[in-house]
Each structure stands twice: as structure tokens, then as C-alpha cells.
Amino acid sequence: MAKYRVQNPATGEIVETFESATDAEVEQQLAAADTAYRAWRDRSVQDRAGVVKRVAAIFGERRQELAEIIAIEMGKSIAESLDEVDFATAIIDYYAVHGPSLITDYEIPSTIPGKALIEHLPIGALLGVMPWNFPYYQVARFAAPNLVLGNTILLKHADICAKSNRVIQEIMEQAGVPVGGYQALFVSHDQIGRIIADPRVQGVSLTGSERAGAIIGAQAGAHLKKCVLELGGIDPMVVLDSDDVAAVAKAAWDFRTYNAGQVCNSNKRLIVMADIYDEFVAELVKLAEGLKPGDQLNLGEGEYVPLSTRAAAETVDAQVQKAVSEGARLLAGGVLSEGLGAHYSPAVLVDVPRKSESYREEIFGPVATVYRVTSDEEALELANDCALGLGGSVFSTDEARAARVASRLEVGMAHVNTIAAEAAEIPFGGVKRSGFGREMGPVGIGEFANKRLYFVSK
């Protein structure tokens, strides 16, 4: 099988293949990124922001085309693909509009006679290693702020997202990003290591698995390079009480099955108070029953999309079967399609033993896993009993009660009465083994900035 390819996950058909880069080509890309950086950093921030603004405009103009590319690449429906293009466009536009003010120099008080300023300066070419679940959104939140700041981008995307990555480069150059300012890389793991080691590269951002984060983080550390790591989550959604259990269950199901459950900050653990647990689970089972596999390009009512690849669907199926072998119960769904396609029917899983291996594993697919608790303290203890710490949410008709629990969640993003607040201006990132650093919002643009002291003596 070709490494870099477009492969329709509904059928397994390889639609298009791409040549992997030679070492000589990687050297040319590194040189181009460095050359572009030295010119790009010298342009005014308003000029750079204007170029990024045009990137957003072109994303909007090519919205349908871009959506169709990722629907075929990784299997999300056209409706969800359009949502993603729109979100990526909003992020790019946010940094075009607000980026310059977010990196404006500011003065700090000093006991030494003179003026002390904090500047935000670019540092050089950056490597991004991005996953397949949101091919445009993941890139937008890394590339847009850094281009406004004055850095340049080398982007290694997932093996199945070669076409979308190449189109992003095309749009960047069409908008006026200098050649070399954004480059799609088709490289191997060994080549990634050499890119991180290269002195022309000053930082690396990865969104991916814990295993990939440990490898990239070690390589970055060995060469004293700044890195940002977003490594997934097993986010808790705690439901303490509700005056409309069906509505909360529907919200939980819709978010858990969005993008076929392939979302880092999805509500992967539903922690529900005992007095509403049975009704909540029954509502989930109702929502899971009677669904049929569908075509992501023309999805009908009651149909579900494939996962990103056959291997991904087989992994989810194996995880669910393992959980059942350890004592869990599968109440609905959980059927792996036959043949080469990657359909896996959205599932409801309960009674996962807390002493089992499955309890500690992230299921990156459409599986709603539900736990019963009898007190706020038990809910909180279970929510925090996790090596990962990306996001979490707490629901209650008593906002103060929900806030007391949410305030003690060991996560990077805590929510009350909503599963996940997501917008261009909202920072994203986690703690514990979910990684470190933040993307988006006012803080995202500072991760790869030289926050330089500039002092003028009196």
C-alpha cells in the first residue's frame, strides 16, 4: 500500500497516491523554509496578517471543494466536512484580525531606570505533525497564528491526508504566503527526526497519540527545541441531575458520535448519577438502535459514516470486544462491517470494570461508555481517575453544584452545562498525559514566540 494516499474509507479504494520525499527534496524544503522565514519576518505584522486574511477568504471561496476532499480522505460526512472548513476559516480569520494586537509590544514596570518592553518575535521555521481526524482545523490552529507572528511552516500530515495538505499549500501561496512559507511534507519517521534535529527548525507541534508525543517530545528535547503536544483525552461528562434526561442524553450522544467519535476532546466517559442512570442509558440505546452504514458523500437519515480507515475500525472493535471480555456489557451497536470498508456502528457500553485494562484506554471511535455513581464526590473521583487530562464537563440544574465539581476537574478545559466550548478565540489544550501547550485564542500565538525583553536605559 502506498504510504501517502487518498483512500476512501467507505470502500477501501485507493483513489490517488503521492510520492514520498527523498532526502534531497527534504533538504530543499528546509532551505526554502529558512529562506522564506528571513524575508517573511521582516515584513510588517499588518502585511503578514493581510496575507493570512486572504488565506481565510480563499478557504471560504473553495468551501465545497475542500469539504469534498476530506470527506473522501477520512470519511466524515459532507455536512461535517463543511462545518470543519468553516471552523478552520474562522480560526484563520481570527488570527488575521486579532493576531497583530495579541503580539503588540507592552511595557512592564521596572525598578531600573529606563524602559522595559516585552516583544513577541518569530523564531524560525516550525514543524507541524498533524492527525487525520480534522485535516484543516488542526492545521489552521497551528499555521495561522505562526504565519502572522512571522514563522514559517513545514507540515507533515497524516498518510491519508496528502491531498488536503497539498491544497492548503496551494491556497497559502495563492494568498501571498511566500514560496517556502508553508510546505506540505511527505516524509518518513526517520526524516521527521532529522528535520527536528536540523538547526534551521526551531520548534515542533504535534497532535496525536501518547506514543507519538513521547517520541516527538524526546526528539525535541534532545535538540533543545520548543514543542507543543496535544495527545488526546478520555474526557469525562458528569451528569449530576437533569430536568430533561432525554435532552442531555441526546446532547451526549450527538457529541460522542460526531466525526464518528474520532475527536480528542469527545465525552468518552459518561458519568451519570444513579437516580437518572437507567433512563439516561435507555435513551442512548434508543439513539443507537436501527442505524445503518452509509455513504459519507450522500448520507441519509439514520445512517452513519465510516471511520478513517479499516485499521481504525478494527482497533475500535477489538477494544470493545476486550472490554466485554473483561466484564463490560455492550447494549447496542458495535458491529464492524465486512469487507474493506471502515464502518463501525455507534455503540453503548456499560459496566467497564475500573480494575480492567479497558478502563484506562481511550476508544477513538463512536462508543458511548457510561458509568453509574451515587455522589458528587464519587463522580469527581472517577472523573479524575485518568492519566489523561484534556477536557471535561459537569451538568446540573444547580449551576453552583456543577461549578463546585467542575472547578476540581484535573483537565486543561473545564465546562459547566456544555460539553465543550469551541471557537477560534477559545484556547485548547490539556494537562497530565494529554500533553502541554495551548493552541487557539489569545495564548496560542505565543507558544512559538521569542518573548524578548527590550530595555532602553535612561
Secondary structure, DSSP 8 states (H G I E B T S, - for coil): --SEEEE-TTT--EEEEE----HHHHHHHHHHHHHHHHHHTTS-HHHHHHHHHHHHHHHHHTHHHHHHHHHHHH---HHHHHHHHHHHHHHHHHHHHHHHHHT--EEE--SSSEEEEEEEE--SEEEEE--SSSTTHHHHHHHHHHHHHT-EEEEE--GGGHHHHHHHHHHHHHHT--TTSEEEE---HHHHHHHHHSTTEEEEEEES-HHHHHHHHHHHHHTT-EEEEE-----EEEE---S-HHHHHHHHHHHHHGGGG--TT---EEEEEHHHHHHHHHHHHHHHTT-EE--TTS--TTEE---S-HHHHHHHHHHHHHHHHTT-EEEE---B-STT---B--EEEE---TTSSGGG----SSEEEEEEESSHHHHHHHHH-SSEESEEEEE-SSHHHHHHHHTT--SSEEEESSS----TTS-B--EETTEE--BSHHHHTTTT-EEEEEEEE-
